[in-house]
Amino acid sequence: MASPRLRYGRYSRSANVAVLVDTLRFIERSGFSRSFTWVVMPDHLHWLMELQKGTLAQCMAVLKSRSSRLLNRQLGRKGPLWQHGYHDHAVRTDESLHEKAMYILANPVRAGLAGELGEYPHAWCRWPL
């Protein structure tokens, strides 16, 4: 569910990307989703996946609650880490999943965090580049 509030209050925090990546993989192992690509940016996540069970809201709740709990423990803090809501886009049948994946993988390049596709260390894709 998109909210205009998602654009406000963002800040980058050096956190352990491995916790978020582990959470994405946990969600897939749990059967909630099948990931095609993801990119962990400094203050948000891009994730292209196919929902396998439950609802998108349930899947996002697992992502946010598990990663928040683990990161809070690691950082020695309490409280929410994620903003309420999320932006989602359903891929239409005429859209290419591969093209969407490549677009997502190019986000760090567009943000100036990498020089070229495949260079950013916090990204994964099911297809070779």
Long-range contacts (C-beta under 8 A, 24 or more apart in sequence): 1-57, 1-85, 1-86, 1-88, 2-85, 2-86, 2-87, 2-88, 3-83, 3-84, 3-85, 5-83, 5-84, 5-85, 6-83, 6-85, 6-86, 6-87, 9-83, 10-43, 10-44, 10-83, 11-43, 12-42, 12-43, 13-42, 13-43, 15-71, 15-74, 15-75, 15-81, 16-71, 16-74, 17-122, 19-67, 19-70, 19-71, 19-74, 20-45, 20-67, 20-71, 21-122, 21-124, 22-70, 23-63, 23-66, 23-67, 23-70, 24-63, 26-66, 27-59, 27-62, 27-63, 27-66, 30-62, 32-58, 32-59, 32-62, 33-59, 35-124, 35-126, 36-97, 36-100, 36-101, 36-125, 36-126, 36-127, 37-100, 37-101, 37-104, 37-105, 37-123, 37-124, 37-125, 37-126, 37-127, 38-104, 38-123, 38-124, 39-104, 39-105, 39-107, 39-108, 39-120, 39-122, 39-123, 40-122, 40-123, 41-107, 41-108, 41-111, 41-113, 41-122, 42-113, 46-104, 46-107, 47-104, 48-91, 48-97, 48-100, 48-101, 48-104, 56-88, 60-86, 98-127, 101-125, 101-126, 101-127, 105-129
